[in-house]
Amino acid sequence: MHRLNINWNFGNWLIPIIIVILVILAFEVWMFVDVAINEKISNKAKAWWIIGMFLIHPIVAIFYFFTDHRKRMTSK
């Protein structure tokens, strides 16, 4: 019987993968904090943004960045 030989050695990919994961995590934390301190949106909207960021992590954070975060930064 032929055995499937799987090589689980990540080699050169491990460090870049960890860096990408940390950058995504830092971006999500930044957007989470920005939602919490944003005074221009209602508490109900804040709750929905935060729930969305917990459920659909980077997608909602990116969407928030291009909608409410940029509006707040350009209105200063």
N, C-alpha and C positions, 0 to 999 in steps of 0.2 A: 504494500500500500504506500502511496506517495504522500509524504507529509508536507504541509504548507510551511515554508520557512519565512517567518515574518521578522523583519529587522526593525525593532522599536527604537533604534538609535536616532535621536533628533539631530545630533551633531551640530552643524552650524546654524540651525534654525531656532534653537532654544532661546538664545539671548534676544534675537529680533522679535520673537513671539511674545516674550515677557515684556519687552519694551512697548510693543503695540498695545498689549493688554493694560499696562500701567497708564499709558497715554489716554486710552479710552476711559478707564476708571477715573482718572484725574478730571477729564472733561465732564463726565457725568456728575462728579461731586461739585465741580464749579457751577454747573447749570442748576443742580439741586439747591445749592446755597443761594444762587441768584434768584431762583423762584421764591425762596423763603424770605428774602429781604426786599423783593420788588414791591414797592408800595403802590404802584400804578394798576395792579390787577387785584381783583376781589379775592377774598378768602376762599370762596367756592372755586374760583379758577385756579388758585394756588393748590388746593386739594386735588383737583383733577390733574394738574401738571405733575404733582408729586406721585400720585397713584400711577399715572402713565409711565413715569420714569422708573418706578419699581417693577412694573409689569413688562414693559417693552423698552428695555434699557437705552441703548444708544440711539435708536430711531426717534424716540420722543425728545431726548436731549438735543439732538441735531435740529429737529423741527422747532423746538422752543428757541434755540439759538437764532435761527433765521426769522422767527416771528417776533415774539415779545422781547427777547433780550436786545436785539438790534434796534427795535423801536425805542427802547428805554435809553440806549446809548446815544442814539442820534438826537434825542429830544433834550439832552443836557445842555 
